[in-house]
Amino acid sequence: MKRAFLVAIIFLAGVSAVQADFKDGVAAYKKGDFEAAFSEFMVLAEGGSARAQHTLGYMYEQGKGVEQDLVSAVTWYRKAAEQGDPTAQFNLAIMYYNGSGVLRNYTEAAELFRKAAEQGNARALYNLGEVCRQGHGVLRDLSQAYMWYALAAISGDTLAAKARDKMAKQMRPGQLERAEAMADKWLQEHRQ
C-alpha cells in the first residue's frame, strides 16, 4: 500500500515537472526566445510528450528557433499524431495534402483529417468537406461534403457555413435530406 502511494507521488511529481517545463517553453516562445523554447520542447518531446512533439513539428515547419525543415516537421507531427493529438493529426494531414516534407498523398491526408475531426477539430471537419467535394483521397461525395461542412459550421466555422450553404444549392432534395441525417447521426454518436 505504501509502495503504491509512493509510486503515485513520484508519477505526479513527474507530471508536474513536465507541465512546468512545457510552460517554460511556452513562456520562452511568447517572449520570442525561440531557441530556448525549442530546447525545452525537445527534451519533453524526446521523453514522449505529444504536445511537445506537435510543438516541435510546428517550430520546424515555421523555422522558429531552428532552421526550417519540413521533413523534421513531418517526423514530429507524426509522433504526436500517432499518440492521438488531433492538432498534430490535422497539421500532418495538411503536410500530406500539400506534399510538404513528404510525398503528396491525398488518401493519407483524408484519413488524418478524419481522425482529427472525430476528436472535434473544426478545421479538420471543414477540410474533410473539401476532400469529399473534390474527391481527393476519397470518393467524391457531395452528401459527405455537406455533412462535414455542416459539422464544422456548428463549431462556428463561418467559411464552412458558406460552403455548406453553397453545397445545399447544388444538391438534389434527397441528397440534402440524406446529408442532414448523416450529420445528425454523427453528432449523436460523437457527443456522448
N, C-alpha and C positions, 0 to 999 in steps of 0.2 A: 504494500500500500504506500509506504513512504517512498519507495523507488518510483512508482508511477507518478506521484506528486512531484518528485524531483525532476523527472523527465519532462513533465508538463511545464514546470517553471523554466527549465533550460530551453524548451521549444519556444515558449512565449517570449523569453528574453531575446532569442534569435530573431523572432518575427519583429519585435520592437526595434532591434538594431537594423534590420533590413529596411523597415519603414523609415527610420531616421536617416539612413544612408540615401534612400530614394528621395526623401525631402531635401537633403543636402544637394543632391544632383539637380533637382528642380529649382532650388534657390539659386544655384550657380548658373543654371541655364537662363533664368529670368534676369539675372544681372548681366548676361552677355558673356559670362566666363564659360564658353562652350568647351574648352579643353578640360577644365575642372569637372564640369558636368559629365563629359564623356568618360573621364576616368572613374567617377563614381558609378555611372551606369554600367561600365564594362565589368567591374568587379561583381556587381549584382547579377548581370546577365550571364556571366560565366558560372555563377552559382545557381542558375536556373530560374531566375525571376523573369516571368513572361512580360511584365510591364517594362522592365529594364531592357529586355531583348527587343521589344517593339520600339522603345525609345531609341535604342542604338540603330535600328533599321532606319528610323526617320532621320537621325543625325547623319548617317551615311548617305541617305538619299538626298538630303539637302546640303551636305557638305558643311555641317555645323560642328566645329571642334575637331574635324577630321577632313581629310581630302575627300571630295565626293567620290563615292564608289558604289555604283548601282548593284554590282554583283554581291558585295558585302551587305548592302541594304536588303536584298532578297534573302540572303542567308539568315540574317537576324529576324526579319519578318517571318520567315518560315518557322524558325524555332519557336517564336511566340504563338504563331498560328496553330502549330501542332499541339500546343498546350490549351488551345481553345480561346485565345484572345481575339475577340471579334474585330477590334480595330486593326490588329495585325493581319487578320484574315482579309479584311477589306483592302488594306494597303497592298498586300501581296497579290490580291486579285487585280488591282489596278496595274501592278507591275507586269503581270502575265498578259493582261488585256492590251497594254501598250507595247509589250516586248521590251521593257526597260530592265536591263540587267539579267534578262532571261529571254529565251525564245518565246515569241508571241504564242499564246495558247488560249484560245477563247474558251475551250471546254474546261480547262483548269480554272480560268478566271470565273466562269459561271458557277462552278462548284464552290469556290471560295466565297463568292458573293452570297450564295445560298446559305453557307454555314454562318456567315456573319449576320445575314438577315434573320435567320432563325433565332439569333440571340438579341434581336431588336435593333440592329444597326440600321438606322433610317437611310443612310447613304447607300448601303448595300441593297436595301429594298428598291430604291429608285433605280440603281444600276441593273438589278435583275429585270426590272421592267424594260430597260433599254436593250439588254441582250435578248430578251424574248421577242421584243418588237423587231429587232434586226435579224434575229436568227444567228447570233454569234455564240457558238459553243453549245447551243440548244436548238431544238426545232423551233422555227418561227411560229409563235402562238400569240395572237392578239388578246385572247382571253387571259392568258397568263400575264402578259404585259400589263393589261388593265389592272389585274389583281395586285401585282407588285406596286404599280403606281398608286393605287388606292390605299394600300397599306402604308406606303411612305407618306402619302398626303395626311393620313390620320396622325402620323407622327409630327406633323407640322411642316412638312417639306412643300413649299409653295410651287417649286418647279415641278414636283411630282403631281401636284393637284392640277396644274395646267396640262401636263402630259396625259393625265387620266381623262380630263375633260375632252381633250383633242381626240384621244383614242376612242372615247364613247361615241363621238360623231362618226367614226369610221366603221363602227361595228353594227352588225345586224341585231335586232332586238333579242333574239335567242342567245346570241353570243354575249351580249351585255348582261343578261339575266344570269347566265352561267358564270361569268366573271365575278359578278357581285356575290353570288352564292359561294364561290370559291374563296373570296376574301373574307366573308363572314365565317366560313368554316375554319380558315386558317387562324383568324382572331380567337375563336373559341378554343382551338387546340393549343394556342401559344400563350394564352392569358392565365393559364392555370398553374 
